[in-house]
Amino acid sequence: MFLTVSRSGGFAGLRTSGELDTSAEPDAGRLEAVAVRLIERPSGTGRPQPDRYVYRLELADGDRVAAVVVAEQDLDQDAAWLLDRVLGPEQGPGESGLRGPGQ
């Protein structure tokens, strides 16, 4: 599965993005399960709030292509972990303001 995340908004209005091929990841099953859940059952209102981030997750898996837009305040712990993971280490630990399990 191939995941793409783009993040926009925040106080400075900066944009960033990341990509991840889950097939090379040791926890591919968890990454894919969280991505599918987020695509199929997005949480919250989806309406952005001032000075908060908005995330777009795109999923490509064979013939299946799907996308969802989620506002920062609507993320649960697993979704936050997934988005941070796809955005990658160049963000720095916790720089996106999200925390995953055990952090």
C-alpha positions as CSV (number, residue, x, y, z in Angstrom):
1,M,0.0,0.0,0.0
2,F,1.2,3.5,-0.8
3,L,0.3,6.4,1.5
4,T,0.6,10.1,0.8
5,V,-0.1,12.8,3.5
6,S,-0.2,16.5,3.0
7,R,-0.6,18.9,5.8
8,S,-1.6,22.6,5.5
9,G,-2.7,25.4,7.8
10,G,-1.4,26.1,11.2
11,F,-0.4,29.5,12.5
12,A,2.1,30.1,9.7
13,G,0.0,28.5,6.9
14,L,2.9,26.2,5.9
15,R,2.4,23.1,3.7
16,T,4.3,19.9,4.0
17,S,3.9,16.4,2.6
18,G,5.3,12.9,2.9
19,E,4.9,9.5,1.3
20,L,5.3,5.9,2.6
21,D,5.3,2.5,0.9
22,T,4.0,0.3,3.7
23,S,5.4,-2.9,2.0
24,A,8.9,-2.0,3.3
25,E,7.8,-1.4,6.9
26,P,7.9,-3.9,9.7
27,D,4.5,-2.7,11.0
28,A,2.9,-2.6,7.6
29,G,-0.3,-4.4,9.0
30,R,-0.9,-1.8,11.6
31,L,-0.1,1.1,9.2
32,E,-2.5,-0.3,6.6
33,A,-5.3,-1.0,9.1
34,V,-5.2,2.5,10.5
35,A,-5.2,4.0,7.0
36,V,-8.1,2.0,5.9
37,R,-10.1,2.8,9.0
38,L,-9.4,6.5,8.6
39,I,-10.5,6.4,4.9
40,E,-13.6,4.4,5.6
41,R,-14.8,6.0,8.8
42,P,-13.4,9.6,9.1
43,S,-14.0,11.1,12.5
44,G,-15.2,14.5,13.4
45,T,-16.7,17.3,11.4
46,G,-13.9,17.9,9.0
47,R,-14.2,21.6,9.5
48,P,-10.8,23.3,10.1
49,Q,-10.4,25.6,13.0
50,P,-8.2,28.8,13.0
51,D,-4.4,28.1,13.4
52,R,-4.9,24.3,13.3
53,Y,-3.7,21.8,10.7
54,V,-5.7,20.1,8.0
55,Y,-4.5,16.7,6.7
56,R,-5.2,14.9,3.4
57,L,-4.5,11.2,3.4
58,E,-4.3,9.4,0.0
59,L,-4.2,5.6,-0.2
60,A,-3.3,3.6,-3.2
61,D,-3.4,-0.2,-3.1
62,G,-3.6,-1.9,-6.4
63,D,-6.8,-0.8,-8.1
64,R,-8.1,1.0,-5.0
65,V,-7.4,4.7,-4.7
66,A,-9.1,6.7,-2.0
67,A,-8.6,10.0,-0.1
68,V,-9.9,11.7,3.0
69,V,-9.4,15.2,4.5
70,V,-9.3,15.4,8.3
71,A,-9.0,18.4,10.6
72,E,-6.4,18.3,13.3
73,Q,-8.9,18.4,16.2
74,D,-10.7,15.4,14.8
75,L,-7.7,13.0,14.9
76,D,-7.6,10.1,17.4
77,Q,-4.4,8.8,18.7
78,D,-3.9,6.1,16.0
79,A,-4.7,8.5,13.1
80,A,-2.2,11.1,14.6
81,W,0.4,8.3,14.8
82,L,-0.1,7.3,11.2
83,L,0.0,10.9,9.8
84,D,3.2,11.6,11.7
85,R,4.7,8.4,10.5
86,V,4.0,9.2,6.8
87,L,5.1,12.8,7.2
88,G,8.5,11.3,8.2
89,P,11.5,12.0,10.4
90,E,12.3,15.3,8.7
91,Q,9.5,16.7,10.7
92,G,11.4,15.9,13.9
93,P,10.0,14.0,16.8
94,G,6.6,15.4,17.7
95,E,7.1,18.6,15.6
96,S,3.7,18.2,14.0
97,G,2.2,18.5,17.4
98,L,0.7,15.0,17.2
99,R,1.5,12.2,19.6
100,G,1.2,8.5,18.8
101,P,1.0,5.5,21.1
102,G,3.7,5.5,23.8
103,Q,4.9,9.0,23.1
